Amino acid sequence: SSGINAEWPLRPGYKERGPAPSNPSMRPAYQGSNPLSDIWSRHACHITAKYFRRAVKDPEDYEAREQMHLASSMAGVGFGNAGVHLCHGLSYSISGLNRSYKSTDYPEDKLIPHGLSVCITAPSVFAATADSDLDRHAEIAEILGGKPCRKEDAGAVLADVLRDYLHDLGVPDGLNALGYTDEDIPALVQGALPQKRVLAISPISTEAEPLAEIYANSMKNY
C-alpha cells in the first residue's frame, strides 16, 4: 500500500492541467501539470518501472527499496504543486464506507489503506482521462509498460499496464474484493463529490454520472 501510494500520484501530476479561472479566488489549490513537476514525475515513473516489482517481491532487495524511496521523494516534489485528481478524490469514500475489509499486516479490524483505495480505480480512471491528452498517456504507458504505445490506444494500453502492476503486486481484484457491489455506487459517488480540492483539476467531468461509471468499471479489474 505504501509503495502504491508513493507511485500512483505520478501520473495525474504529470498529465493533467486545465485552464485557469479568470478570478484568482476561484482557482483550485493545485495548478496541474507544469514543466518543473513534469521532470520529477517523469523520472520517478522511470524508477518505478525498474524497481517497484522488485521492491515488493523481495524485502531484502535493498537497492530496489532505496530506489523506491527516491521515487517517492521525487513524486512528492512532482505532485506537491501539480496536485492529484480522480484516483484520490474517489478514494475517500472507498476507505470511509468500508464495512468489513481488513488489510493484511494492519492491526485494525477494518481498514482499507490509502494506497489501496487510490490504486483500485486507476485502470478505469486513466482509461477515462486518456482523450484529454493522448500523447502523455501514451508516454506513461510506454515508460511503465516497457514497450511502444500507439497514441490512439493510449487509454486502453495504460489501463492494461496498470492492471498488470496491480495483479503482479497482489492487489485485490477491484471494489468487489473490498466488499462493495453496484448497489454501493450511489453512496460512493456522494462521498466523492465533496472532494473539490482534488477533483477541481480533473481533465474530465466530475459530475455524478461519470464518477459512477468509473466506480462501476472498477468493481473488477482482472
C-alpha positions as CSV (number, residue, x, y, z in Angstrom):
1,S,0.0,0.0,0.0
2,S,2.8,2.4,0.9
3,G,4.6,1.8,-2.4
4,I,1.4,2.2,-4.4
5,N,0.6,5.4,-2.6
6,A,4.1,6.7,-3.4
7,E,3.8,5.8,-7.1
8,W,0.2,6.4,-8.1
9,P,0.2,10.2,-7.9
10,L,2.9,10.4,-10.6
11,R,0.5,10.0,-13.4
12,P,-2.0,12.8,-12.6
13,G,0.8,15.1,-11.5
14,Y,2.4,14.6,-14.9
15,K,-0.5,14.6,-17.3
16,E,-3.3,17.0,-16.3
17,R,-3.8,20.7,-16.5
18,G,-6.9,22.7,-17.3
19,P,-7.5,26.4,-18.0
20,A,-7.2,28.7,-15.0
21,P,-10.3,30.6,-13.9
22,S,-10.1,34.3,-14.6
23,N,-10.9,35.1,-11.0
24,P,-7.9,34.0,-8.8
25,S,-10.2,33.3,-5.9
26,M,-11.8,30.6,-7.9
27,R,-8.6,28.8,-8.8
28,P,-8.0,25.3,-7.3
29,A,-5.4,24.6,-4.7
30,Y,-3.2,22.8,-7.2
31,Q,-2.1,24.1,-10.6
32,G,-1.9,20.9,-12.5
33,S,0.9,19.7,-14.8
34,N,3.7,22.2,-15.2
35,P,7.3,22.0,-16.6
36,L,9.0,21.5,-13.3
37,S,6.6,18.9,-11.9
38,D,6.8,17.1,-15.3
39,I,10.6,16.5,-14.8
40,W,10.2,15.0,-11.3
41,S,7.1,12.9,-12.2
42,R,8.6,11.5,-15.4
43,H,11.8,10.5,-13.8
44,A,10.0,8.9,-10.8
45,C,8.0,6.8,-13.3
46,H,11.2,5.5,-14.9
47,I,12.5,4.4,-11.5
48,T,9.2,2.8,-10.6
49,A,9.1,0.8,-13.8
50,K,12.5,-0.6,-13.0
51,Y,12.3,-1.2,-9.2
52,F,8.7,-1.4,-8.0
53,R,8.0,-5.1,-8.6
54,R,11.5,-6.0,-7.2
55,A,10.9,-4.0,-4.0
56,V,7.6,-5.7,-3.3
57,K,8.7,-9.2,-4.3
58,D,11.9,-9.3,-2.2
59,P,12.1,-7.3,1.0
60,E,15.8,-8.0,1.1
61,D,16.4,-6.2,-2.2
62,Y,17.7,-3.0,-0.6
63,E,18.7,-1.4,-3.9
64,A,15.1,-1.6,-5.1
65,R,13.7,-0.4,-1.8
66,E,16.2,2.5,-1.8
67,Q,15.2,3.5,-5.3
68,M,11.5,3.4,-4.5
69,H,12.2,5.7,-1.5
70,L,13.9,8.0,-4.0
71,A,11.0,7.7,-6.4
72,S,8.6,8.5,-3.6
73,S,10.5,11.7,-2.8
74,M,10.6,12.7,-6.4
75,A,6.9,12.0,-6.7
76,G,6.3,14.3,-3.7
77,V,8.1,17.1,-5.4
78,G,6.3,16.4,-8.6
79,F,2.7,16.4,-7.3
80,G,3.3,18.9,-4.5
81,N,2.1,21.8,-6.6
82,A,0.8,19.9,-9.7
83,G,-1.7,18.1,-7.5
84,V,-3.6,14.8,-7.8
85,H,-7.2,14.3,-9.0
86,L,-9.7,11.4,-9.6
87,C,-7.9,8.4,-8.1
88,H,-7.6,10.4,-4.8
89,G,-10.9,12.1,-5.0
90,L,-12.6,8.7,-5.4
91,S,-10.6,7.0,-2.7
92,Y,-12.0,8.8,0.3
93,S,-15.4,7.2,0.2
94,I,-13.8,3.8,-0.6
95,S,-11.9,3.9,2.7
96,G,-14.6,5.7,4.6
97,L,-17.5,3.4,3.8
98,N,-15.6,0.2,4.4
99,R,-17.8,-2.3,6.2
100,S,-15.7,-5.4,6.5
101,Y,-12.4,-5.4,4.6
102,K,-9.3,-6.0,6.7
103,S,-5.9,-5.4,5.2
104,T,-3.2,-7.9,5.8
105,D,-0.4,-6.7,8.2
106,Y,-2.6,-3.9,9.7
107,P,-3.8,-4.3,13.3
108,E,-7.2,-2.6,12.8
109,D,-10.2,-4.9,12.5
110,K,-11.5,-3.0,9.4
111,L,-9.2,-0.9,7.2
112,I,-8.7,-0.1,3.5
113,P,-5.2,1.7,3.4
114,H,-5.0,4.9,1.4
115,G,-2.7,3.4,-1.2
116,L,-5.1,0.6,-1.9
117,S,-8.1,2.9,-2.1
118,V,-6.3,5.1,-4.5
119,C,-5.0,2.5,-6.9
120,I,-8.1,0.3,-7.1
121,T,-9.8,2.7,-9.6
122,A,-6.7,3.7,-11.5
123,P,-7.2,1.5,-14.6
124,S,-10.7,2.9,-15.1
125,V,-9.7,6.4,-14.3
126,F,-6.9,6.6,-16.8
127,A,-8.9,4.9,-19.5
128,A,-11.5,7.7,-19.0
129,T,-9.0,10.5,-19.0
130,A,-6.9,9.4,-21.9
131,D,-8.6,11.5,-24.5
132,S,-7.7,14.6,-22.6
133,D,-4.0,14.1,-23.6
134,L,-3.3,11.1,-25.6
135,D,0.4,11.9,-26.0
136,R,1.1,11.9,-22.3
137,H,-1.0,8.9,-21.5
138,A,0.9,7.0,-24.2
139,E,4.2,8.2,-22.9
140,I,3.4,6.9,-19.4
141,A,2.1,3.6,-20.8
142,E,5.5,3.2,-22.6
143,I,7.5,4.1,-19.5
144,L,5.7,1.7,-17.2
145,G,4.9,-1.0,-19.7
146,G,8.3,-1.0,-21.4
147,K,7.1,-1.1,-25.0
148,P,5.8,1.3,-27.6
149,C,2.2,2.5,-27.4
150,R,0.2,4.0,-30.2
151,K,-1.3,7.3,-29.3
152,E,-4.8,6.2,-30.3
153,D,-4.5,3.2,-28.0
154,A,-3.2,5.1,-25.0
155,G,-6.2,4.7,-22.7
156,A,-6.6,1.0,-23.2
157,V,-2.9,0.2,-23.1
158,L,-2.2,2.3,-19.9
159,A,-5.2,0.7,-18.2
160,D,-3.9,-2.7,-19.0
161,V,-0.4,-1.8,-17.9
162,L,-1.8,-0.7,-14.5
163,R,-3.8,-3.9,-14.2
164,D,-0.7,-5.9,-14.7
165,Y,1.1,-3.9,-11.9
166,L,-1.9,-4.4,-9.6
167,H,-2.1,-8.1,-10.4
168,D,1.6,-8.7,-10.0
169,L,1.7,-6.9,-6.7
170,G,-1.2,-8.9,-5.3
171,V,-3.7,-6.0,-5.1
172,P,-7.3,-7.3,-4.5
173,D,-9.4,-7.6,-7.7
174,G,-11.4,-4.4,-7.7
175,L,-14.0,-2.9,-5.4
176,N,-15.9,-6.3,-5.2
177,A,-12.9,-7.7,-3.4
178,L,-13.1,-4.9,-0.9
179,G,-16.7,-5.7,-0.1
180,Y,-18.5,-3.3,-2.5
181,T,-21.2,-4.0,-5.0
182,D,-23.0,-2.0,-7.6
183,E,-25.6,-1.1,-5.0
184,D,-23.0,0.9,-3.2
185,I,-22.1,3.1,-6.2
186,P,-24.6,6.0,-5.2
187,A,-23.1,6.2,-1.7
188,L,-19.5,6.1,-3.1
189,V,-20.3,8.9,-5.5
190,Q,-21.9,11.0,-2.8
191,G,-18.8,10.6,-0.7
192,A,-16.6,11.6,-3.7
193,L,-18.5,14.7,-4.9
194,P,-17.4,17.0,-2.0
195,Q,-13.7,16.4,-2.6
196,K,-13.3,19.6,-4.7
197,R,-9.7,20.2,-3.7
198,V,-8.6,17.3,-5.8
199,L,-11.5,16.9,-8.3
200,A,-11.1,20.5,-9.4
201,I,-8.1,19.7,-11.7
202,S,-9.6,16.6,-13.2
203,P,-9.4,16.8,-17.1
204,I,-12.9,15.2,-17.4
205,S,-16.3,16.0,-15.8
206,T,-16.6,15.2,-12.1
207,E,-20.4,15.2,-12.1
208,A,-22.1,12.2,-10.5
209,E,-22.7,10.2,-13.7
210,P,-19.0,9.9,-14.9
211,L,-17.9,9.2,-11.4
212,A,-20.5,6.4,-11.1
213,E,-19.2,4.9,-14.3
214,I,-15.6,4.8,-13.0
215,Y,-16.7,3.1,-9.8
216,A,-18.8,0.6,-11.8
217,N,-15.9,-0.2,-14.1
218,S,-13.7,-0.7,-11.1
219,M,-15.7,-3.4,-9.5
220,K,-13.4,-6.0,-11.1
221,N,-10.0,-5.2,-12.6
222,Y,-8.7,-8.5,-13.8
